[in-house]
Amino acid sequence: MTKKIAVLAGDGIGPEIVAEAIKVLSFLNTDMKLELVFDNALIGGAAYDAFGTPLPQQTLNLCKNADAVLLGAVGGPKWEPLPHAVRPERGLLGIRSELNLFANLRPAVLYPQLADASTLKPEVVSGLDIMIVRELTGGIYFGTPRGIRVLENGERQGFNTKIYNESEIRRIAHVAFKIARKRHKKLCSVDKANVLEVTELWRQVVTEVGKEYPDVQLSHMYVDNAAMQLVRAPRQFDVIVTTNMFGDILSDTAAMLTGSIGMLPSASLDANAKGMYEPIHGSAPDIAGQGVANPLATILSVAMMLRYTFNETTAAERIERAVNSALDAKVRTADIYSEGMTKVGTSAMGDAVVNALKGV
């Protein structure tokens, strides 16, 4: 059966890294007869430049009709002066909302070959393997009312609303418990229940859902302590579930434990495992067009696509083994380079993974 993938390269380094992921998928498409079909569309700043909106209707239609979405990155200084409603990031948020991609999975895995690249001591981070499950379509990023207003005294005031319904909390909790059940049966729910009523409800609902998973050990942690613990003793965590904003922050913290944000993929799923897959590192406009960006996070994102949306576990595992083999061969982009390695650019890193695929 044909599998339709909407390809949204986006802005900055997006086109460069997505090209390498497509290179990997194209090889497997031929080698394993996966029946993948790719359709390209604009999003973000590139879409605004062409159509005056960061999410054109034709892009949204393509994504709705696809089985999965591959995204590069959106945004950059060029578009920062735009009104908030048409900034590139609104295109990304729009896709998440329109497709109801409420569950964001962000693994933080330290490859043993990169233990020295982490800013923490190897004995602290070696063997790190965390899955952060972030609620993606609720919370303060989507809550209303929101805006900037002028008070009676003439002072400007910005305001946002952090809000969660019980049903939103319950569905993301089920996703997290099911993932924990397949891993080491440990789930830590992160909130700020001592200060924020919305996360007091979060803790109550997660605890209620936990009763349906007696085999999973549930713990709770305040977000400030969780941030500290990720740096102090990160291996204590297996699966973390948290709100949209807290997950955004904690997953980027976890990213740096692995040596480079350029190594981390993500998946955003709906209730039926249709997903959008993207690296978490952003558009990196400072290196865009130079051919030096690390494509491995994007390549690992398509491995997640094959696993979670298409149930092509063998193909996903082949990509992951190929990335390991490329790292074993000491091939490195600049962000993970160290003395004695072979420094390569974006395209050559993709080629190294494809070459490794031939042997796995």
NUKOLGU-264834 format. One record per residue (C-alpha): y, x, z; residue in three letters; residue number from 1. Coordinates in pm, whole numbers, plus 50000, padded with zeros to 5 digits. Each point is the difference from the previous one (the first is absolute). Layout:
<vokols>
north east up code pos
Y X Z ala NUM
...
</vokols>
This chain:
<vokols>
north east up code pos
50000 50000 50000 met 1
50344 50131 49907 thr 2
50212 50117 50295 lys 3
50373 49968 49940 lys 4
50233 50252 50165 ile 5
50378 49955 49992 ala 6
50155 50348 49992 val 7
50350 50026 50146 leu 8
50107 50365 49983 ala 9
50345 49930 50145 gly 10
50261 50261 50077 asp 11
50035 50367 50093 gly 12
49666 50178 49996 ile 13
49821 49668 49948 gly 14
49932 50046 49627 pro 15
49869 50355 50055 glu 16
49753 49918 50277 ile 17
49883 49673 49847 val 18
49919 50184 49677 ala 19
49754 50219 50191 glu 20
49838 49703 50173 ala 21
49954 49830 49662 ile 22
49853 50326 49869 lys 23
49737 49986 50275 val 24
49931 49628 49950 leu 25
49973 50045 49624 ser 26
49736 50268 50043 phe 27
49793 49779 50231 leu 28
50062 49701 49775 asn 29
49820 50180 49720 thr 30
49746 50181 50215 asp 31
49891 49697 50204 met 32
50091 49715 49762 lys 33
50225 49836 50259 leu 34
50175 49773 49745 glu 35
50347 50072 50136 leu 36
50300 49881 49798 val 37
50351 50131 50068 phe 38
50328 49814 49939 asp 39
50337 50166 50073 asn 40
50320 49839 50130 ala 41
50330 50099 50161 leu 42
50095 49965 50366 ile 43
50272 50128 50228 gly 44
50293 50197 49868 gly 45
49849 50036 49654 ala 46
49968 49622 49979 ala 47
50356 49950 50122 tyr 48
50132 50236 49733 asp 49
49811 49810 49730 ala 50
50028 49639 50123 phe 51
50253 49987 50283 gly 52
49734 49918 50259 thr 53
49749 50219 50191 pro 54
49722 49745 49941 leu 55
50016 49840 49654 pro 56
49805 49679 49950 gln 57
49776 50166 49741 gln 58
49903 50267 50254 thr 59
49924 49739 50264 leu 60
49795 49795 49753 asn 61
49801 50309 49900 leu 62
49924 50076 50364 cys 63
49897 49643 50075 lys 64
49758 50002 49707 asn 65
49857 50344 50077 ala 66
49708 50074 50230 asp 67
50182 50293 50161 ala 68
50337 50174 49988 val 69
50062 50376 49989 leu 70
50350 50097 50114 leu 71
50166 50340 49986 gly 72
50325 49984 50197 ala 73
50338 49829 49996 val 74
50355 50097 50087 gly 75
50237 50293 49990 gly 76
50365 50095 50061 pro 77
50103 49862 49661 lys 78
49945 49643 50118 trp 79
50115 50026 50363 glu 80
50351 49859 49926 pro 81
49847 49677 49862 leu 82
50019 49675 50198 pro 83
49710 49967 50242 his 84
49843 49713 49804 ala 85
49945 50208 49685 val 86
49912 50340 50142 arg 87
49669 50145 49873 pro 88
49827 49943 50333 glu 89
50047 49625 49961 arg 90
49762 50013 49706 gly 91
49730 50149 50220 leu 92
50060 49749 50278 leu 93
49999 49723 49741 gly 94
49657 50100 49868 ile 95
49859 50008 50354 arg 96
50143 49659 50078 ser 97
49917 49827 49670 glu 98
49639 50126 50002 leu 99
49966 49938 50375 asn 100
49884 50356 50061 leu 101
50002 49970 50377 phe 102
49758 50279 50097 ala 103
50109 50359 49947 asn 104
49732 50265 50050 leu 105
50124 50354 50052 arg 106
49733 50261 50069 pro 107
50108 50331 50152 ala 108
49725 50251 49933 val 109
50033 50374 50048 leu 110
49800 50183 49737 tyr 111
49845 50307 50166 pro 112
50140 50222 49724 gln 113
50353 49900 50110 leu 114
49966 50042 50377 ala 115
50246 50290 49994 asp 116
50255 49795 49806 ala 117
50053 49758 50288 ser 118
50296 50067 50227 thr 119
49766 49948 50297 leu 120
49740 50248 50120 lys 121
49665 49976 49816 pro 122
49817 49931 50326 glu 123
50218 49690 50048 val 124
49962 49851 49653 val 125
49670 50131 49861 ser 126
49772 49710 49917 gly 127
50285 49748 49999 leu 128
49901 49668 49839 asp 129
50221 49702 50089 ile 130
50042 49666 49827 met 131
50333 49826 50063 ile 132
49996 49628 49921 val 133
50360 49883 49956 arg 134
50107 49637 49966 glu 135
50202 50001 49680 leu 136
50161 49666 49919 thr 137
50153 49895 50331 gly 138
50209 50146 50278 gly 139
50351 50133 49987 ile 140
49992 50102 49632 tyr 141
49960 49638 49892 phe 142
50134 49800 50293 gly 143
50305 49777 49970 thr 144
50282 49968 50080 pro 145
50113 50344 49891 arg 146
50319 50154 49869 gly 147
50337 50152 50089 ile 148
50276 49779 50133 arg 149
50351 50035 50137 val 150
50058 49881 50355 leu 151
50307 49816 50119 glu 152
50151 50326 50123 asn 153
49962 50151 49654 gly 154
49710 50228 50091 glu 155
49706 50014 49760 arg 156
49653 49918 50133 gln 157
49663 50057 49835 gly 158
49706 49782 50097 phe 159
49631 49962 49916 asn 160
49731 49775 50143 thr 161
49658 50122 50111 lys 162
49771 49699 49985 ile 163
49625 49941 49983 tyr 164
49801 49678 49988 asn 165
49668 49987 50182 glu 166
49813 49958 49669 ser 167
50153 50320 49859 glu 168
49890 50198 50303 ile 169
49655 49847 50002 arg 170
49920 50083 49636 arg 171
50106 50366 50023 ile 172
49807 50033 50326 ala 173
49682 49879 49827 his 174
50049 50260 49725 val 175
50039 50277 50258 ala 176
49700 49895 50209 phe 177
49779 49984 49691 lys 178
50108 50350 49895 ile 179
49943 50131 50354 ala 180
49654 49845 49999 arg 181
49913 50209 49692 lys 182
50134 50320 50156 arg 183
49971 50103 50367 his 184
50059 49656 50155 lys 185
50330 50098 50163 lys 186
50324 49812 49938 leu 187
50340 50071 50152 cys 188
50265 49730 49962 ser 189
50354 50140 50016 val 190
50292 49783 50114 asp 191
50306 49994 50227 lys 192
49889 49705 50210 ala 193
50197 50117 50304 asn 194
50331 49946 49817 val 195
49948 49780 49693 leu 196
49869 49645 50033 glu 197
49879 50005 49639 val 198
49762 50285 50084 thr 199
49906 49835 50328 glu 200
49858 49724 49780 leu 201
49848 50272 49776 trp 202
49807 50140 50298 arg 203
49884 49656 50111 gln 204
49867 49905 49656 val 205
49832 50336 49933 val 206
49827 49970 50338 thr 207
49879 49652 49911 glu 208
49864 50116 49665 val 209
49831 50292 50174 gly 210
49769 49758 50180 lys 211
49837 49932 49663 glu 212
49916 50371 49966 tyr 213
49831 50092 50331 pro 214
49855 50314 49842 asp 215
50348 50144 49934 val 216
50184 50174 50284 gln 217
50358 49867 50003 leu 218
50290 50180 50164 ser 219
50376 49942 50000 his 220
50282 50254 49991 met 221
50377 49982 49991 tyr 222
50145 50139 49679 val 223
50201 50277 50165 asp 224
49689 50127 50178 asn 225
49798 49967 49679 ala 226
50249 50223 49817 ala 227
49969 50260 50274 met 228
49619 49979 50009 gln 229
49975 50046 49623 leu 230
50163 50339 50045 val 231
49837 50089 50333 arg 232
49638 49894 49943 ala 233
49958 49820 49666 pro 234
49621 50007 49994 arg 235
49988 49743 50279 gln 236
50076 49736 49734 phe 237
49761 49850 49749 asp 238
50162 49677 49873 val 239
50355 49897 50088 ile 240
50138 49651 49927 val 241
50370 49931 50031 thr 242
50306 49820 49868 thr 243
50183 50065 49675 asn 244
50276 50224 50136 met 245
49789 50182 50258 phe 246
49731 50063 49737 gly 247
50258 50137 49759 asp 248
50114 50256 50255 ile 249
49665 50093 50154 leu 250
49825 50046 49665 ser 251
50265 50251 49890 asp 252
49955 50182 50331 thr 253
49626 50011 49942 ala 254
50061 50123 49647 ala 255
50151 50326 50119 met 256
49698 50068 50221 leu 257
49798 50043 49682 thr 258
50211 50284 49862 gly 259
50189 49812 49732 ser 260
50119 49648 49934 ile 261
49888 50072 49644 gly 262
49638 49958 50104 met 263
50005 49644 50131 leu 264
49907 49687 49803 pro 265
50043 49637 50093 ser 266
49870 49656 49913 ala 267
50177 49666 50043 ser 268
49756 49709 49983 leu 269
50007 49622 49986 asp 270
49740 49769 50152 ala 271
49769 50051 49699 asn 272
50024 50382 49985 ala 273
50233 50001 49701 lys 274
50224 50293 50068 gly 275
50290 50224 49916 met 276
49926 50368 50035 tyr 277
50261 50272 50045 glu 278
50065 50337 50162 pro 279
50212 49973 50313 ile 280
50238 50288 49924 his 281
50272 49827 49798 gly 282
50185 50102 49685 ser 283
50105 50355 50105 ala 284
50302 50011 49767 pro 285
50072 50361 50097 asp 286
49692 50119 49807 ile 287
49973 49725 49737 ala 288
49947 50127 49647 gly 289
49904 50349 50111 gln 290
49624 49955 49970 gly 291
49936 50129 50353 val 292
49920 49679 50192 ala 293
49662 49963 50169 asn 294
49799 49723 49825 pro 295
49711 49999 50247 leu 296
50130 49708 50208 ala 297
50021 49789 49684 thr 298
49657 50114 49885 ile 299
49857 49912 50343 leu 300
50178 49663 49976 ser 301
49798 49913 49689 val 302
49687 50098 50191 ala 303
50101 49735 50255 met 304
50055 49758 49711 met 305
49650 50057 49872 leu 306
49856 49951 50348 arg 307
50196 49703 50136 tyr 308
50083 49790 49693 thr 309
49729 50085 49748 phe 310
49711 50086 50236 asn 311
49933 50313 49794 glu 312
49903 50208 50301 thr 313
49821 50268 49801 thr 314
50305 50061 49782 ala 315
50226 50012 50306 ala 316
49776 50254 50168 glu 317
49993 50212 49686 arg 318
50381 50022 50003 ile 319
50005 50095 50367 glu 320
49737 50269 49949 arg 321
50189 50129 49697 ala 322
50320 50034 50205 val 323
49802 50193 50260 asn 324
49856 50224 49728 ser 325
50345 50071 49856 ala 326
50123 50096 50347 leu 327
49690 50216 50052 asp 328
50097 50180 49680 ala 329
50332 50083 50170 lys 330
50208 49812 49744 val 331
50325 49891 50164 arg 332
50331 49839 49912 thr 333
50307 50145 50170 ala 334
49997 49763 50299 asp 335
49653 50116 50112 ile 336
50014 50357 49869 tyr 337
49933 50300 50220 ser 338
49946 50366 49928 glu 339
49681 50075 49811 gly 340
49990 49660 49829 met 341
50062 49919 49633 thr 342
50330 49816 49967 lys 343
50002 49740 49723 val 344
50217 49714 49877 gly 345
49937 49627 49991 thr 346
49807 49990 49674 ser 347
49783 50299 50084 ala 348
49909 49844 50334 met 349
49888 49686 49819 gly 350
49801 50215 49757 asp 351
49831 50173 50293 ala 352
49882 49665 50137 val 353
49872 49887 49659 val 354
49815 50329 49956 asn 355
49848 49958 50344 ala 356
49892 49645 49912 leu 357
49777 50144 49728 lys 358
49795 50166 50271 gly 359
49983 49711 50248 val 360
</vokols>
